[in-house]
């Protein structure tokens, strides 16, 4: 046995020599990025090889294997001391939060686009003094304050920041804390919004496929496109008087806030033909080599959803998304049974327990969590794992800053049944500049996000000057003190 160990040690010494030579060559290469060069130098100084373990005692081995833990950040003694925020202009208002500790390290999270930063701030009093590395325990304390869609923004933003902190404390990437990674690159699908004309939409698509190199697209096919087409909707004069059929606008009694089965919208055959032409134009442009998903149809009922699905089936769509509300499990099952195109929903669902009804009866072919709403990194991985056991794939919705984007990248890397992650800000030229990677990698390369292989936590830091340039005019404060949120003022237990 000892001779075998000696052979292994000698073999590893040779491997180490080769690795050291390769590292030295990369450090000396003038093309090597400065961040990468610094990382390699630190690795060369602080690393220890397997052969070195052969002659060490247990105590020395433990000391060596934990030598990468930042001594300025003793994980067992970490305490949360503060939470602050900065509201960016991304998607009309997306807040980045920062959780500080007693040891000088901090974690970054994000409150989902369109959600109030106060969803996170109200949790501050519940987490002050806690060890941020106890992620699951803290999540169980705060998860009662989350709900569907943007109501979960605070809970999920805090959870993101905790994983960033924990990864920094132990000097490992967040994906490692989730159990390891399945992939080094994460495939992205590029969201393509509606345009004023077919020509403008073709221009947007060409920018994504030819200039940016994306290999998966999603496009809107909205009944809003039919507002100026006579005879495209039943009772169309009434709907023209009601406005533009935008599903994001209006008061609580408006079309925009009426659940799909109750709007009374019906599409004529002429309207279906017009919507099919929109998809046909894109398919003719990109061909069938690129997966094409569709979304944002508008608020109409199950029957019209099936009719539209049949009109689009010949275009072999990657999925049809959110045709009706996610809560209507039986209707999703009816549509999935009626149509060959994969059905998908989930961006507004909070927690695994609310995904289970859809997954258990195969009401959808693909689940689509947004970890800014679904419960954060660990809960989203659990959702993916549960779906995998039932033969259901997982794509991921993402619409925010690079903070939630990178949290999603780590989760996607750690989840086997993952398909593709949404990138909603392809047209914002400054979006990637909001952060700096801590290992010198590019955030995105030709339609794929690069997984941080060594950078701790989420693998990013804020580019403060750029973030300050894109603060919301509604709130120009930048991580200002939030002491008014320090005190608990209620008894939170939900059982007697």
Residue, then its C-alpha position, 0 to 999 in steps of 0.5 A: x500500500x505504501x509503495x502505491x501511495x509513493x508511486x501516486x505521489x511521484x506521479x503527482x509531482x510530475x503533473x505538478x511540474x507540468x502544471x507549474x510550467x504551464x501556469x508560468x507560461x500563462x503569467x508571462x504571456x503578454x496577452x493574459x488579462x491582468x486579473x487572470x495573471x493576479x489570480x494565477x500568481x495567488x494560486x501558485x503561491x498559495x496552492x498545495x498539491x496532492x503529493x504534499x498531503x502524503x507526508x502530512x499529519x491530519x492536523x497539518x492536512x486540515x490546516x492546508x485544506x482550509x488555507x484558502x478560507x479568507x482569514x479576515x472572514x472567519x466563517x463561523x464568526x460572521x455576523x450580518x450587520x447591515x443591509x442597504x440598496x441602490x435602485x437602478x434604471x434596469x427594466x424601469x427600476x431594479x434594486x441591488x441590495x448589499x448585506x454587510x458583515x462584521x468582517x468586512x465582506x459583503x454579499x450582493x443580491x437583487x430585488x426582482x425588476x418592478x418590485x419595491x426595495x422595501x420587500x427586502x428592507x423589511x427583512x433586515x430586522x429579521x436577519x441582523x446578527x445572524x451568520x450569513x453562512x446559515x443560508x437555509x436557516x435564514x431562508x426558513x425565517x424569512x420565506x413566510x414574507x414572500x409570495x407570487x411574482x414580485x412579492x417574493x423579490x425581497x426574500x429572493x434578493x436576500x437569499x442571493x446575497x447570502x450565497x454570495x457572502x458564503x462563497x466569499x467566506x469559504x473562497x468558493x463559487x456559489x455553484x460549488x456550495x449547491x453541490x457542484x456544476x454540470x457545465x462550464x458555460x450556460x446557454x442563453x436565449x435572447x428576449x426579442x421585444x415587439x417592434x413598431x414594424x416587421x422590419x424593425x423586429x428583423x433588425x433586432x433579430x439580426x443583431x442578436x444572431x449575427x452580431x451577438x451570436x445568440x443560438x436561441x431566441x424568444x419573441x412576442x406574439x401579442x394580440x396588441x399587434x392586432x389593434x389596427x387590423x379590422x376584423x382580427x378580434x371579435x367585437x374589435x371596436x369595443x377593444x379599440x375603445x378600451x385601449x391598446x390591449x397592453x397587459x401591463x397597464x391600467x387600474x385594477x378593473x382593467x383588461x391588464x388586471x383581469x385574469x385570462x379566462x374573464x377578459x372575453x377576448x376572442x381572436x378571429x381566423x383573420x387574427x390568427x393568420x396575422x399572428x402566424x405571419x409574424x412568426x413566419x417572418x422570423x422563421x424565414x429569417x433564422x431558419x429552423x437551426x435556432x430554437x424559437x420560443x414565444x411569449x406575451x400573447x395577451x389575456x385570452x382564454x384556454x380555447x383561444x390559446x389552443x387555437x393559436x397554438x394550432x396555428x403556430x404548430x408548423x413553426x416547431x416552436x421551442x415553447x409557448x409561454x404563459x398562455x394562461x395564469x400559472x395557477x390554472x393547473x387543469x387548463x395547462x394540462x388540457x393545453x399540453x394534451x391538445x398541442x404538440x408544441x411544448x407548454x411552459x410556465x413558472x416565472x411568477x411561481x414562489x417555492x417548490x410546493x407551488x411548482x409540484x401540482x404542474x410537475x406531478x401531472x405533467x401539465x407543462x413540458x418545461x418549467x420556467x422559474x425566475x430565481x428572483x421569484x421562485x425562492x433563490x438559488x437553492x430553492x430553484x435548484x430543488x425545483x429543477x431536481x424535482x422536475x428532473x425526477x418527473x421527466x420535466x425540463x427546466x429553462x430559467x426566466x431572468x430580467x434584471x441586473x447582472x447580479x440576478x443574472x449571475x445568481x441564475x448562472x450559478x444555479x443553472x450550472x448546478x442543475x442537470x435538466x437545465x435548457x437555457x437562461x433568458x437574457x432580457x437586456x441584450x439591447x442595453x449596451x451598458x448593462x454588462x458594465x454594471x459589474x466587474x468579474x473578479x476573475x477576469x472572465x467575460x460575462x457573456x461570450x457568443x450567446x453563452x454565460x461563462x461560469x466562474x470556475x474559481x471566483x468566490x461567491x457570485x464572482x462579480x463586484x459592482x462597477x460603482x461609477x457605472x451603477x451611479x450613472x444608471x440610478x433611478x431618478x426616483x431614488x438617487x441614493x446609493x447604499x445609504x444607511x437604512x437604520x429605520x429598518x433595524x428593529x423588529x416590530x411584530x411577532x412573525x410566527x404563523x402558527x399558535 
